[in-house]
Amino acid sequence: MVTEERIAIKQVNRPAKENVDALVSWFCESLDLSDKDDLEPTMLKEIINTSMKGSGVTSRELKSRLNTPRTTVIYHLNRFIYSGIVVRKGRRYYLRSTDMASTLEELQADMERDFVRLIEFAQRMDAMFESDVYGRRRSRK
């Protein structure tokens, strides 16, 4: 099964205060996961807390804790999954790794593998452009 992930990183100024809420909001904004009502940082904080305890969290638990419709919770959980920082195991949602730093390290490794693959295909494409459609080499001036 092929999964798609969209890893977006925005350059965002560091928060003025370094408390948990500010840092979680900063991570969400940096990973292009921020929304106007601050639901995603609150959800991510819950996911981090439960993941670090090893229990994960269900969408129903998030719905109850955040007093938010379950469809909205599922929508945002899917955004976290699509970004690669959250995984679903059964009915529970966890950080991709045991903690946030390890999760980001795994994302970095994914991006590095993807860039290696992109470079390989770019080299193949460059070689194709150097030849014409009949396989003959173009003469260089």
TORFIZA-665317 format. One record per residue (C-alpha): z, x, y. Coordinates in nm, 4 decimals. Each point is the difference from the previous one (the first is absolute). Layout:
N
+----------+----------+----------+
!       up !     east !    north !
+----------+----------+----------+
!        Z !        X !        Y !
...
+----------+----------+----------+
END
This chain:
141
+----------+----------+----------+
!       up !     east !    north !
+----------+----------+----------+
!   0.0000 !   0.0000 !   0.0000 !
!  -0.1009 !   0.1408 !   0.3359 !
!   0.2372 !  -0.0555 !   0.2874 !
!  -0.0885 !   0.0356 !   0.3615 !
!   0.2363 !   0.1403 !   0.2524 !
!  -0.0465 !   0.0264 !   0.3706 !
!   0.2072 !   0.2783 !   0.1371 !
!  -0.0073 !  -0.0048 !   0.3771 !
!   0.2025 !   0.2362 !   0.2111 !
!   0.0386 !  -0.0474 !   0.3728 !
!   0.1409 !   0.2631 !   0.2283 !
!   0.3024 !  -0.1689 !   0.1535 !
!   0.2661 !   0.1519 !   0.2226 !
!   0.3271 !   0.0603 !  -0.1757 !
!   0.2718 !  -0.2530 !   0.0731 !
!   0.2367 !   0.0833 !   0.2828 !
!   0.2989 !  -0.0858 !  -0.2179 !
!   0.0174 !   0.1159 !  -0.3594 !
!   0.1763 !  -0.2847 !  -0.1747 !
!  -0.1133 !  -0.1769 !  -0.3161 !
!  -0.1622 !  -0.2956 !   0.1761 !
!  -0.1917 !   0.2206 !   0.2446 !
!  -0.1213 !   0.2342 !  -0.2761 !
!  -0.1102 !  -0.2828 !  -0.2312 !
!  -0.1874 !  -0.1628 !   0.2898 !
!  -0.1584 !   0.3364 !   0.0820 !
!  -0.1140 !   0.0469 !  -0.3612 !
!  -0.1507 !  -0.3488 !  -0.0032 !
!  -0.1837 !   0.0617 !   0.3253 !
!  -0.1140 !   0.3466 !  -0.1124 !
!  -0.1351 !  -0.1463 !  -0.3257 !
!  -0.1696 !  -0.2848 !   0.1907 !
!   0.2362 !  -0.2560 !  -0.1504 !
!   0.1687 !  -0.1311 !   0.3108 !
!  -0.0179 !  -0.3594 !   0.1097 !
!   0.1037 !  -0.1804 !   0.3144 !
!   0.3098 !  -0.1674 !  -0.1471 !
!   0.1500 !   0.3119 !  -0.1650 !
!  -0.0046 !  -0.1629 !  -0.3433 !
!  -0.1581 !   0.2973 !  -0.1764 !
!   0.2607 !   0.2575 !   0.1114 !
!   0.2751 !  -0.2376 !  -0.1120 !
!  -0.1727 !  -0.0528 !  -0.3345 !
!  -0.0587 !   0.3711 !  -0.0473 !
!   0.3669 !   0.0682 !   0.0664 !
!   0.0927 !  -0.2490 !  -0.2739 !
!  -0.2503 !   0.1572 !  -0.2391 !
!   0.1299 !   0.3508 !   0.0727 !
!   0.3624 !  -0.1096 !  -0.0500 !
!  -0.0651 !  -0.1749 !  -0.3296 !
!  -0.2348 !   0.2714 !  -0.1275 !
!   0.2535 !   0.2730 !   0.0644 !
!   0.2521 !  -0.2049 !  -0.1999 !
!  -0.2571 !  -0.0340 !  -0.2793 !
!  -0.0084 !  -0.3790 !   0.0070 !
!  -0.3049 !  -0.0855 !   0.2108 !
!  -0.0314 !  -0.3380 !   0.1650 !
!  -0.1853 !  -0.3233 !  -0.0790 !
!  -0.2035 !  -0.2018 !   0.2464 !
!   0.2513 !  -0.2851 !  -0.0379 !
!   0.2865 !   0.2317 !   0.0923 !
!  -0.1905 !   0.1208 !   0.3059 !
!  -0.0794 !  -0.3602 !   0.0931 !
!   0.3697 !  -0.0873 !  -0.0104 !
!   0.1229 !   0.3136 !   0.1787 !
!  -0.2596 !  -0.0204 !   0.2757 !
!  -0.0136 !  -0.3796 !   0.0313 !
!  -0.3794 !   0.0225 !  -0.0132 !
!  -0.2538 !  -0.2097 !  -0.1934 !
!  -0.0775 !   0.1543 !  -0.3376 !
!  -0.3739 !   0.0037 !   0.0768 !
!   0.0700 !   0.2183 !   0.3036 !
!   0.2186 !   0.2312 !  -0.2083 !
!  -0.2745 !   0.0305 !  -0.2656 !
!  -0.2610 !   0.0720 !   0.2687 !
!   0.2053 !   0.2890 !   0.1378 !
!   0.0905 !   0.1294 !  -0.3467 !
!  -0.3712 !   0.0138 !  -0.0800 !
!  -0.0563 !   0.2030 !   0.3178 !
!   0.2649 !   0.2477 !  -0.1175 !
!  -0.1622 !   0.0183 !  -0.3435 !
!  -0.3466 !   0.0446 !   0.1526 !
!   0.1332 !   0.2861 !   0.2136 !
!   0.1337 !   0.1711 !  -0.3124 !
!   0.3677 !   0.0161 !   0.0935 !
!   0.1225 !  -0.2920 !  -0.2135 !
!  -0.0632 !  -0.0832 !  -0.3645 !
!   0.0656 !  -0.3142 !  -0.1962 !
!   0.1716 !   0.0242 !  -0.3375 !
!   0.0221 !  -0.3417 !  -0.1578 !
!   0.1386 !  -0.2273 !   0.2693 !
!   0.1732 !   0.2770 !   0.1904 !
!  -0.1288 !   0.2165 !   0.2830 !
!   0.0973 !   0.3649 !   0.0395 !
!  -0.0916 !   0.2976 !   0.2107 !
!  -0.2716 !   0.1916 !  -0.1787 !
!   0.2489 !   0.2795 !  -0.0687 !
!   0.3774 !   0.0222 !   0.0000 !
!   0.0301 !   0.0501 !   0.3749 !
!  -0.2110 !  -0.0014 !   0.3160 !
!  -0.0573 !   0.3769 !   0.0129 !
!  -0.1253 !   0.0099 !  -0.3605 !
!  -0.2182 !  -0.3044 !   0.0641 !
!  -0.1644 !   0.1744 !   0.2967 !
!  -0.0465 !   0.3175 !  -0.2040 !
!  -0.1855 !  -0.2043 !  -0.2631 !
!  -0.2184 !  -0.1566 !   0.2700 !
!  -0.0775 !   0.3465 !   0.1338 !
!  -0.1032 !   0.1175 !  -0.3483 !
!  -0.2244 !  -0.3076 !  -0.0330 !
!  -0.1689 !   0.0759 !   0.3305 !
!  -0.0512 !   0.3645 !  -0.0923 !
!  -0.1639 !  -0.1019 !  -0.3316 !
!  -0.2202 !  -0.2493 !   0.1829 !
!  -0.1090 !   0.2614 !   0.2541 !
!  -0.0894 !   0.2454 !  -0.2772 !
!  -0.2131 !  -0.2720 !  -0.1585 !
!  -0.1602 !  -0.0873 !   0.3344 !
!  -0.0869 !   0.3647 !   0.0620 !
!  -0.1583 !   0.0271 !  -0.3473 !
!  -0.2189 !  -0.3030 !   0.0681 !
!  -0.0850 !   0.1274 !   0.3482 !
!  -0.1195 !   0.3257 !  -0.1545 !
!  -0.2184 !  -0.1947 !  -0.2445 !
!  -0.1368 !  -0.2090 !   0.2839 !
!  -0.0737 !   0.3125 !   0.2056 !
!  -0.1898 !   0.1453 !  -0.2959 !
!  -0.2034 !  -0.3211 !  -0.0243 !
!  -0.0885 !   0.0190 !   0.3687 !
!  -0.1143 !   0.3573 !  -0.0484 !
!  -0.2532 !  -0.1236 !  -0.2559 !
!  -0.2568 !  -0.2653 !   0.0679 !
!  -0.0374 !  -0.3082 !  -0.2207 !
!  -0.2289 !   0.1922 !  -0.2406 !
!   0.2586 !   0.2684 !  -0.0650 !
!  -0.1848 !   0.2683 !   0.1990 !
!   0.1926 !   0.2250 !   0.2292 !
!  -0.0664 !  -0.0418 !   0.3664 !
!  -0.1134 !   0.3102 !   0.1713 !
!   0.2381 !   0.1302 !   0.2594 !
!  -0.1359 !   0.1075 !   0.3356 !
+----------+----------+----------+
END
